């Protein structure tokens, strides 16, 4: 898969942009705040229907404007896919519009799989050191791009969870619990495909990421692995097992007015040579681990579709030493990559297909 064209209209800092990046690595160079990340964000928005850094559509609309639009056209092995997103300011009283090959899509899930991407950003370090929610989001975004079935299964689970939690709140305040078993059944049925997909993904990711870490890190004595953690992480019958857990925790759930067991509390344990990385890993080790996870994500998407997704690397090279930088670039050979940096010296050892300078909302060709 590679981008044929990327169009932006009143998106973030840009009034109008039309780019046709070559296959290989395209570098966007410029000062912090110049708008380099905005270009990667636009691609991400077309792949997943959401930004990687905000949940507020209005923040992506250029100041003073009521609407913004982004469009990505990609060449795939089976043809061309054209995906667009139009955003509206709250004052416009309109919902975000999604377009796939010229037709309006009614649900975000319909976007999944048309244009796929893997993105690394500086905030990704929180996947290692942050709360479980970030690691669940990492799994969910990967699996949603692998197949829209997971996206809809997760939606069903979250909807049933919300309804069950609302009922628990009402029961705690004196309402009848007669309908609680019915919501238990719905929650268990919705949980099964989510758990099974996460079990598979964690195992596959661990194998791929371990190999990438060993190569990029260059330290044979460090072994990186991932393990799925949760109430149902080892379950072969997740619906039945969750049902039993819900019966056991019912009194506690009512007391706390929330569901205390289930995949919404899952986590990934990230270890280096058998030790939890959150407890001791250095910044360099964390960064290498996250890069390895992103490359493993790329491998899984390639396995599923038969072709590599787009790779978006935001400010990654400046934080890597020369050896790790070279070994990372070896790993992404043959993948169309959009990469940002603040200084051309960060490109030492790289041979990009194009270098573009970003300044004052304008994009011009740069010379190494």
Secondary structure, DSSP 8 states (H G I E B T S, - for coil): -EEEEEEEEEETTEEEEEE---SSEEEEE--TTSSHHHHHHHHHHHHHSS-SS-S-GGGGB-TT-SEEEEEEEEEETTEEEEEEEEEE-GGG----EEEETTEEESSGGGGTTTS-EEEE-GGGHHHHHS-HHHHHHHHHHHHHHH-HHHHHHHHHHHHHHHHHHHHHHHHHTT---TTHHHHHHHHHHHHHHHHHHHHHHHHHHHHHHHHHHHHHH--TT--EEEEEESTTTT-SSHHHHHHHHHHHTHHHHHHHTS--SSGGG-EEEEEETTEEHHHH--HHHHHHHHHHHHHHHHHHHHHHHSS--EEEEES-GGGS-HHHHHHHHHHTTTS-EEEEES-GGGGTT---SEEEEEETTEEEE---
